[in-house]
Amino acid sequence: MSTIQANPNQYIYPPRSQDCIPRDQTDIFKSLNWIAQYKYNDSHCLVKYCPNGNIELWNRHAERFRSYNLPDHLQTQLANIGERLGHQPGHLTILDGGLLDQKHRAIKDTIVIWDMLVINGQHLIGTTYQNRYDRLAQISSLETWDYKHASHAPVSFGQLLTTDVFMPLNIAAADWETAWEVVYMVNQPFTTGKPNQPNYDCKPVLEGLVFKDPHGTLSMGFKEKNNDSWMIRSRVTTGRHQF
């Protein structure tokens, strides 16, 4: 494991897979011992604990969030998470996350934390995803963050960090089929028609699954496309996407 000093003036982009493959081509990742996570319909964001004490949300295009004002209760919860992760005032800490608020009416004012990129000025280059996930899981609750809808029983989306902030569940290969069934069940109330038909429309709560190599190591994130060697996604069919 190695880390390097992060430059507060250098924007660090979040890891992001540019590639997407159909569901029927994802079995290869079973033989590679990858894990899966739900792909939420979120706005990708970085949670930045700035040296001046501010907590800011930035998007994956290196822009500060302008259309969403972080409410006080989320500000307090993120501060609590930073403290439990060992963030020290006067230093830069960056978490990779997603805002569940603007993309779908089903979930508001909720944040998922996918990853940790910088802790107290140390860019976690060379660390494995499993290592960073485990470090985040150490501050998680035994409780789950459950998505609720009248059409089905509550569904566990992740592990609770605070009331409105959670981290994703790692789904083993043996449970991928069940996870896909959950994806389609959760999306059903927001789906009309059938795929490839003119009247088809799906506004997903869960966009599919993201597959990750738990032993994939973090590399530099100085351009928008980065770290895609250890993650790939597979989406449900929507009006915009075939997979």
VENTAHU-V916963 format. One record per run of one state. SS is the DSSP state (2 for helix, 1 for strand, 0 for the rest). FROM is the first residue (numbers start at 1). TO is the last residue. If there is no record, write none. Layout:
ss->SS from->FROM to->TO
ss->SS from->FROM to->TO
This chain:
ss->0 from->1 to->3
ss->1 from->4 to->5
ss->0 from->6 to->15
ss->1 from->16 to->16
ss->0 from->17 to->19
ss->1 from->20 to->20
ss->0 from->21 to->22
ss->2 from->23 to->25
ss->0 from->26 to->27
ss->2 from->28 to->31
ss->0 from->32 to->34
ss->1 from->35 to->40
ss->0 from->41 to->42
ss->1 from->43 to->49
ss->0 from->50 to->54
ss->1 from->55 to->59
ss->0 from->60 to->63
ss->1 from->64 to->64
ss->0 from->65 to->71
ss->2 from->72 to->84
ss->0 from->85 to->92
ss->1 from->93 to->100
ss->0 from->101 to->109
ss->1 from->110 to->119
ss->0 from->120 to->121
ss->1 from->122 to->123
ss->0 from->124 to->127
ss->1 from->128 to->128
ss->2 from->129 to->137
ss->0 from->138 to->143
ss->1 from->144 to->149
ss->0 from->150 to->151
ss->1 from->152 to->162
ss->0 from->163 to->164
ss->1 from->165 to->168
ss->0 from->169 to->170
ss->1 from->171 to->171
ss->0 from->172 to->172
ss->2 from->173 to->188
ss->0 from->189 to->190
ss->1 from->191 to->192
ss->0 from->193 to->200
ss->1 from->201 to->202
ss->0 from->203 to->205
ss->1 from->206 to->212
ss->0 from->213 to->216
ss->1 from->217 to->217
ss->0 from->218 to->225
ss->1 from->226 to->226
ss->0 from->227 to->227
ss->2 from->228 to->230
ss->1 from->231 to->235
ss->0 from->236 to->243
